[in-house]
Amino acid sequence: MISVPMLGWSVVSAARIEVPTHYLGLFRWPNLAVISDMSRSDKRLYGSVLAQLHKSLAYIMLLLAFSHAGAALYHHFAKRDNVLTRMLPPFVL
């Protein structure tokens, strides 16, 4: 959950053109100086590797989230135990 946004920040920092990143429209988020100060060829190399890693980890995180939700629904509807009800906040019940 931490690595995907950090890798996204790295990918934006390795972009060929300097596009400002704004945090919720409140302030400008700076690029990583280590990456943005690299040469153009190094940015291209690292940027493509970081982008692929960012994409792969994001898909893995989505898969884990859907698997977790599916397992909770399986316990609730198939096994009919109280695993899902223990996870829900009290005002939902």
VENHUHU-V287627 format. One record per residue. RES is the residue in three letters. PSI is psi as a letter, one per 40 degrees, with the letter a starting at -180 (* if undefined). NEAR is the number of other ideal C-beta (glycine too) atoms within 10 Angstrom. Layout:
BEGIN
RES/PSI/NEAR
RES/PSI/NEAR
END
This chain:
BEGIN
MET/d/8
ILE/d/6
SER/d/12
VAL/d/18
PRO/d/11
MET/d/13
LEU/d/20
GLY/d/17
TRP/d/18
SER/d/21
VAL/d/20
VAL/d/21
SER/d/22
ALA/e/22
ALA/i/15
ARG/d/9
ILE/i/4
GLU/h/10
VAL/h/8
PRO/h/9
THR/h/14
HIS/h/9
TYR/h/8
LEU/f/6
GLY/e/5
LEU/d/7
PHE/i/8
ARG/h/9
TRP/h/12
PRO/i/11
ASN/i/19
LEU/h/14
ALA/d/9
VAL/d/10
ILE/d/19
SER/e/15
ASP/e/11
MET/i/17
SER/i/8
ARG/d/8
SER/d/8
ASP/d/12
LYS/d/18
ARG/d/13
LEU/d/13
TYR/d/17
GLY/d/19
SER/d/12
VAL/d/14
LEU/d/21
ALA/d/17
GLN/d/12
LEU/d/15
HIS/d/20
LYS/d/14
SER/d/12
LEU/d/16
ALA/d/15
TYR/d/11
ILE/d/11
MET/d/13
LEU/d/11
LEU/d/10
LEU/d/11
ALA/d/11
PHE/d/10
SER/d/10
HIS/d/11
ALA/d/11
GLY/d/10
ALA/d/12
ALA/d/16
LEU/d/12
TYR/d/12
HIS/d/17
HIS/d/16
PHE/d/9
ALA/d/8
LYS/e/10
ARG/f/7
ASP/a/10
ASN/f/10
VAL/d/13
LEU/d/16
THR/d/13
ARG/d/9
MET/d/12
LEU/i/11
PRO/i/6
PRO/d/6
PHE/e/5
VAL/d/7
LEU/*/6
END
